[in-house]
């Protein structure tokens, strides 16, 4: 009898182990979530946080790492709503719970266990960046699973294919292809930002997509 393996399950297990190692090595620091500095970590999160327009909105931080997004939302946006963080790495989640004891953190695989609730906003930073056997499948399955549980907007960032440097361990997405998939699959109300610098003086190498709820259904591209 032969058994088949799920490539995505293998990739997620590797990511869990990778981030657990980073958390044990670095503790509550940007390096624990594969960021090079606090400044670059917060610049990414700042772009996501701009979408949260209501101070009492509920937020799901998907791939939350150590939960630093919550602190930034409170400090810079005057936000005081309900925060929930989902991640796969238990050591990372332990750091998050210690730093934010009054927030809700959960180890959850949404593709296996579902989303577990509805939220005004779902924010996702860096979760899709590590190279996998099929990054596109992981990203689209995750977004397709999450969006039905979003009341207002889903916002995520990706490394861009418009770069002058690449790392073999990372995935660089085509912004046009991501924008089109979101418009055709999730909602016609989509905004894409590819104008911001993560590091001052460095070519913009990532982009952020905001997919908002709409009374109109998504539809395929026509006439172009």
N, C-alpha and C positions, 0 to 999 in steps of 0.2 A: 504494500500500500504506500503510495506516494503522498506527501503532504506539500501543500503550496504555502509560500510565505507571502505576506502582504508587504510590498516595498514601503508603503507609507508607514505602516506600523514599525517596521525596522528603522526608518528614518526618525520617527518620533522618539523611539527608545534611545537612539544615539543622541538626539538633541537633549533629552532629559539627562542623560549621563554627562554630557558636555557642560550643561549649565549647572548641574550639581557640583562638578569639579571647580568651575569658576567661582561659585558661591563659597565653597569651602576654602578656596585659595585667597579670595579678596574680601570676603565679608560684605558689609553694606557699603559698596563703592560702585562707581560706574563700570569698572572692569568686571564686576560680577555679572553684568548683563551684556557684556561684550562691547561696551562703549569705551572710547579712548580717553574721555575726560568728562567732568561734570558739565562743562560749558557746551560740548557737543550733544551730550545726552539731553540737557535741558532745552537746547534749541530745537531739537526734534520734537520733544514733548510740547513745547510752546506752540508750535504750528498746529498740532492736534488739538490742544486746549482751546484754541481760538473758536472752534466750532461750538463749544458749550456756552450757550448764550443765557441760560437760566441758572441762577445761583442755587436752586433747589433741585436741579435735574438729577436723575439717577444715572450712574455711569458704570459700565462694565469695561474694565481694562483687561483685554484679552491678550494673554502673553505678558502678564503684569510684571514679571521679574520681582524686584524688591519693593514695588509699589510707589516708586518715586513720583509717578504721575499725580498721585493723590496730593502729595505735598505741594507740588507746583500749582495744581488747580486751586488749592486753598490760598496759597500765597499770592498768586498773580491774577487770579480771576475772581477772588472773593466768593468762591464756590463753597457751599456747605451741604451738598446733597448726599445721597446714599452712594457709596463706592463699593464695588465688588471687583476683586481681582481673581482671574483664572490663570493658572500656569501648570506645567507638567512636572517641574523640578521641585521635589520636596524640600531640599536644603535651601533653595532660593525662597520658597514660601515661608520657611521658618524665619528667615531674615526679615521678610516683609511683615510677618505677624509681630515680631519683636519691635520693629520700628513704628508700626501703625496698629497698636493693640485694639483700637476701637473700630477697625475696618474689617470687612469680610473677605477672606482669602480662601480659595478652594483649589485643590488639585483635581482638574477635570479635563477629560478628553471629550470635546464636544462632538466629534465625529462618531464616537462610540456611545456616549452617554447623553447626548442632547445638550441644550443650552442651559436649561434649569431656571428660566425666568425671562421676563421682558424688561427692557431698559430704555430710557430716553436716548442715551448715546452708547455706542460701542466704539472704543478707541483702541487702536492697534499700532504699536510702535516696534519695528524691527523684527517682528515675529516671523516674517516670510523671507528673511535675508539669507539665512544659511542654505547653502546648496544642498538639494535633495535629489533623489532619483527622478522626481517629477514635481518640480516646484509649482508649475501652473495648476496641476491637479489639486495639490494641497491648498493653494490659495483660493481657488474658485470653490472648492468644496467647503472650506471654512467660511468664506463670505456668504455663500448660498445658504449655509446652515444658520448663520448669525442674523442675516438681514430680516427674516420674518419676526425676530424678537426685538427689533429696533422700532421705537416710536418716532424718533426725530431724525437721527443721522448716524451713519456708520462712517468712521474716518480711519484711514490707514496710510502708512507710508511704505515705500519700497525704494530700493536702490535702482537707479536709472541706467538704461543701456546707453544713454548719451553721456559717456564718461571718457576721460583720457587715461584711466588706470583701472585695472581689474584685478581681483583676487580670486584664485581658483576655488576657494572655499565658500564664495558668496555667489548669490544669484542676482543678476541685473535684468530688470523687466523692461519691456517695451511700453512706455507710457501710453502710446496710442492704442495698443492692443488692450491694455488694462481698462482704459477709458471706454473703449467700445464695448468690451464685455460687460462692464457695469451698466452702461446705458441700455444695452440690449437685454440684460438678464435681471438686473435688480431694480432700477428706477431710472426714469428719464431725467431726474434732477441730480446731475453729477457735476462737480467742480474739480479741476485738477490744477495744482500749484507745482510749478517746476522752476520757480524764480528765486528761491531763497538759498543762502549759503549756510551750510552746517558749520564749516570752518571759514573764518574770515579770509578773503583773498583766494579761496579755492573754488574752482569751477563747481556750480551746483551739480551734485552727483546723486541726488535722490529727489523724490517727488511725493506729494501727499494728495490723496483722493478723498473727497467728501461726497458720500452718497446719501441724499436726503429723501425722506418719505415724500411721496407725491400722490395726488389723487388720480394721476394718469398712469397707465400701465406701461412698462418698458416695451420697446418695439425695435425691430431690426432696422439697420441702416438702409435708406432708400436713396436711389438716384446718384450714388457717388462712387 
